[in-house]
Amino acid sequence: MRLAYWMYEGTAHHGVGRVMNSMRNVHAVFHAPQGDDYVNTIFTMLERTPSFPSMTTSVVSGTDLARGTIRLPETLRQVEEKLHPELIVVIASCSTILLQENLEVAAASAHLDADVLVYDANPYRMQENGAAEGLFSELVRRYAAPQPLTEQPSVNILGPASLGFHVRHDLTSLRRMLNTLGVRVNVVAPWGATVDDLRRLPAAWLNIAPYRELGARAADYLEEQFGTPALREAPLGVQPTLRWLNALVDTLNEIGVRRNGPVIRMPHLTAFSLDGMSAPSSVPWFARTADMESYAGKSAFIFGDATHTVGMTKFLRDELGMPIAGAGTYLLKEANWVREQLKGYVSDDQFLSTDEFQVTAARIAELTPELICGTQMERHTARKYDLNCMVIAPPTHIENHLLSYRPFLGFDGADTIADEVYTTCTLGMEKHLIDLFGDAGLEHDDGLAPTADRQIAVAADAEVAVSVAEAVVDGQSSTVDPTWSQEAESMLKKVPFFVRGKAKGNVEKYARDHGIALITADVLLTAKENIGA
């Protein structure tokens, strides 16, 4: 049944594609039936890079199965002849893994010059993030080689990958800050890395692994095997970025003392701004303006992956002053970590851990928060309930894969997020103002005699009223859901849309409790006076 639903995480197939499409001079070959090459279409549509995805499907047909034919060796030879990759990763799809074929033997029979890795990502036990993290860490274990550290302070950035949430922009933001400190980037992986880059990973003084979902396991291995320390926090927000910078400088200076290396000094914070003269972020100032103070009492609900759920929850409360109505994650394996990180921000009752979007949608309907920060699926839910939503984590849509510079990490990212919060809420307010003040004359209502449509609506209201009267027996109304007159619906539209659903529910409950099946303008006003709807 779950296959009939939207899922927060993609398949293992998709996770392998994210790593392989990130790297250079490597290729993925999927042993799969026709149709499982959908990943190529997804990456072509969303990644918005000039190169074609580094993936090929070795098609398994019904005829091949009947004849006992396996096309994989020939596909591998064709890929090598055409593309000359240094590494080919072979993976079976969820359909072909049921055949239990020995892909190691089949791949070896192709007699390739390239390295071939048959990656065992069982799609029935593994999803997108697990497959991506597992493959990347396996590649690091396979290729990372002992070597001296670089002469100058250097870092690896682990985790940016194809179809990650704003990761290319995050990478630019991180590079800008490192460049300001005079710290060299040794390797970025998997994004843009080659096999040779993976070999050079142990030369860095420090590993930066900001994403809990990808890169953390590789950082653990490099620390255990080569003693390379790791900075695992995500610099999401102004204060977290300041702490991140100080931790980075302290760690590199500790290593530098042992190596008689240069001392890294924190420059004046203006050095981190885009123009080199201003404050690095406008968030501290903006949070104190009248514009932002109007949102300080608005509640927010945050749901997504581990990294962005934690970062956004802390940012919204600590830096923008928004109350947190609830938070959660669809990454069940990370739920305990997220819950621990958010102690003091949400209670156990406010925390949600689920990988079923219907459960999340029900929580949103219950809370009706003024701002939702979630995935593409929460955006759909928000539209259903007329609520404000900004996307802060995958799964995403094409509008979240932007050409312009829109990072989430660093000082630049803090400004991006604050802008997104403000415009999301402001555009929602614009909708409310249109509802409240009308269409500015776009639709003419001269107040003259009612139109035929209006007369029909009035007649329909009267008919419903008669049926209500007939339904009342001994002072008890029949158990029918109340309906709304046209006039009452017009009044309801003047209620701010972000609380309209709750107000409507309160009025309907009042009507049911009092045996009223037709909600008129008078009923709405009476309900409002009695229950504050």
Secondary structure, 3 states (H helix, E strand, C coil): CHHHCCCCCCEHHHHHHHHHHHCCCEEEEEEECCCCCHHHHHHHHHCCCCCCCCEEEEECCHHHHHHCCCCHHHHHHHHHHHHCCCEEEEEECCCHHHHCCCHHHHHHCCCCCCEEEECCCCCCCCEHHHHHHHHHHHHHHHHCCCCCCCCCCEEEEECCCCCCCCHHHHHHHHHHHHHHHCCEEEEEECCCCCHHHHHCHHHCCEEECCCCCCCHHHHHHHHHHHCCCEECCCCECHHHHHHHHHHHHHHHHHHHHHHCCCCCCCCCHHHHCCCCCCCCCCHHHHCCCHHHHCCCCCCEEEEECHHHHHHHHHHHHHCCCCCEEEEEECCHHHHHHHHHHCCCCCCCCCEEECCCHHHHHHHHHHHCCCEEEECHHHHHHHHHCCCCEEECCCCCCHHHCCCCCCCCCHHHHHHHHHHHHHHHHHHHHHHHHHHHHCCCCCCCCCCCCCCHHHHHHHHHHHHHHHHHHHHCECCECCCCCCEECHHHHHHHCCCCHHHHHHHHHHHHHHHHHCCCCEECHHHHHHHHHHHCC
